[in-house]
């Protein structure tokens, strides 16, 4: 079963019972809790660093390039011998890949390139697949056992231990004017909190 959702951070009470969990195989938008911008891939390459596809955060909630497909992975082997069933609830502490549904590029990071504005660790869209695509879901509520929609989480990069973040005061000019830089930083602070918002959820 699946359901589409257009709820925003302001109407959490509108989530139907039984659909409150983020699940494997769902395709969702990720909102930055501090700025309300959505994680997106504007299909512009970095001019420095890896020169891979840029990843940004943008305030326009209608962007189609802001949908991300969630792949739950085997924490030991990177690949599950039996792939997790679509609709499986994602535990806090699970490793995932986030695949941009418009480009099929994976949310990626690497310790050897710096982000162009803040000088933090670069986050990019990567066409291939490797261990640089793996992120651990850390629920902000330490008592939580499962990733809940519209509940704050952090994404910790498995290879480098850095956290996916966006700094609202670091904004690009043309050709992606107004987009916030997305990078990976050392702290699991307010800049590194995200929520699962609009999307297509399975159970």
Number of C-alpha atoms within 10 A of each C-alpha: 7 13 13 13 16 14 17 16 16 8 10 14 10 12 15 10 8 7 16 20 23 27 26 23 22 22 25 26 27 24 27 27 21 14 19 19 23 29 29 28 27 22 15 15 15 16 11 11 14 19 13 20 23 23 26 26 27 27 17 12 16 11 15 15 17 28 25 29 21 21 21 27 20 16 15 8 8 15 12 12 9 7 12 17 12 18 17 16 20 22 19 21 17 17 24 22 22 22 22 25 18 16 17 15 21 24 26 27 28 19 15 9 16 19 20 18 15 14 12 18 25 28 29 27 27 22 15 10 13 11 14 19 25 27 29 20 20 24 22 17 12 8 8 13 13 19 26 21 23 24 21 20 24 24 24 25 24 18 14 16 16 23 25 27 30 27 19 19 10 14 18 15 9 7 9 14 10 16 24 26 25 30 26 26 22 15 15 18 12 16 20 26 25 29 23 25 23 24 20 20 23 20 19
